[in-house]
Amino acid sequence: MGWIYISESLLYLCFSLLMGSFILQFIPERMKPAISIPKRLIQLSVLGIILFSVAPVIRIILFLYEDIGLVLTMQNVLSGFEVGKAWNVTVILALFFYLFVSLFPVLKSKVLAGISLAFTLILLLALGWASHAASLTEWSGFVVHSLHFLAVTIWVGILLIVGWYSKNQENWLSYLKWFTPLAIGCFLTIMGTGLFLMTLVIDVNEYGDAWMLSYGQALLVKHLTIIPILFFAFINGFWIRRKLKRQEQINPIPWLKFESILLFFTFVSTAVLGQQEPPHSIETTLSGSGPSAVFDYFYSGNIIPSMHVQFELNTINILYFIVAIIFMWLIFYSFKKKAPAVVSFFSGMCCTLALYLGFIASIQ
């Protein structure tokens, strides 16, 4: 299963790189640092969409082919399954897209960049068409999933391109002036659409019970990774801007890079989440698939399908939460003391781990 998680994560990365590259073409030069985007990056990202979007198709084929044979299974999946149909559309559109970006200077013309952005949006909609949320509802799941993914790729894409392909720090205050409210808008959209998508799969009141399953474990990790991201977003969006206004010497680029890396980890947890069996009924899923191996490792009692997870404060989880608070504080303290951004990055990772262990240790 590891290969499909990697494939899904890289697929989200490809979409983000394309989205960030083309959106930035519409931003005036005076409102962003000098950015040099290799055309090869655009080409590889388009090809990556073809390559990495096939993983769910391969997974279904491998699951079914022993019954009716490989060739017939491939034909059935590509022509009869929504995920197969969506991949057919993706391949055709992506090949046209690749020819377009290869033949034309898409990064030197707003018109060509606009056409490229339209290609990216259509491919994103094709991905939403094949999503689990789209299969559960007639239109709302498709629309909300697409909007959720769009907000993620806009936020992460711009961060990636500015953080990794900026030549200098010029116009950084002007860049933050428009990007900070955009990032806040994307985050609020992600939270709202994410809550809706979660309610399609589980009852919010059963959120803790879902931790017994692999799906719930991935959901918990995804939510916890948001915490250090918010700290880095505050540093990059507000604290660094304050320092630049005071004309203090600071290089914001490393901090942006590590924020983008933290966001990439949300891609990984989302990829894991997307490939788990959705627990529409936790009791039924637990009876059929059994508990998560991680939950089974940490939980000392007997696990039965009808059980409900209960939480209780104890010495161990209180210690974990104290450690998490210390690492939260270290994120800001490291920045204040002008330590390398990597120190705050690892503090954020340790904060997430401590929070996870604290919540798991709370289960009774």
DAWOUR-V786655 format. One line per field, one symbol per residue. phi: phi as a letter, one per 20 degrees, with the letter a starting at -180 (. if undefined). psi: psi as a letter, one per 40 degrees, with the letter a starting at -180 (. if undefined). burial: + if it has 24 or more other ideal C-beta (glycine too) atoms within 12 Angstrom, else -. A space follows every 50 residues. Layout:
# DAWOUR-V786655
phi = ???
psi = ???
burial = ???
This chain:
# DAWOUR-V786655
phi = .gfffffffffffffffffffefffeeggfdbffcddfffffffffffff fefegffffffffdffecnfffffffffddeffffffgffffffffffff feecffecbfffffffffgffffffffffefffffecfcfffffffffff ffffffffgffffdcfebdfmffffffefgffffffffffffffffffff dcfgfdgfffffdfgffffffgffffffffffffffecfffffffemffb dffgffffffffffffffffffffdeffefcffffffednfffffffeee eedcgefcfcdbfbgfffffffffffffffgfffffemfgffffffffff fffffgfffffefd
psi = dddddddddddddddddddddddeeehideeiihhhhhdddddddddddd ddeedddddddddedddeidddddddddddiddddddddddddddddddd dddigeeehddddddddddddddddddddeidddediddddddddddddd dddddddddddddeehdaeifddddddddddddddddddddddddddded dihdeedddeeeidddddddddddeddddddddddddddddddddefihi hedddddddddddddddddddddeeihhgdhdddddddeiiiddddddhe ahhideihhiihhiddddddddddddddddddddddefiidddddddddd ddddddddddeeh.
burial = ---++-+++++++++++++++++++-+----++-+-+---++++++++++ +++++++++++-----------++--++--++++-++++++-++--++-+ +----++----++--++-++++++++++++++++------++-+++++++ ++++++++++++++++--+-+++-++-+++-++--++-++--++--++++ ++---++++++++++++++++++++++++++++++++++++-++-----+ -++++++++++++++++++++++++++++--++-++--+-++-++--++- --+-----+-------+--++-++--++-+++-++-----+-+++-++++ +++++++++++++-
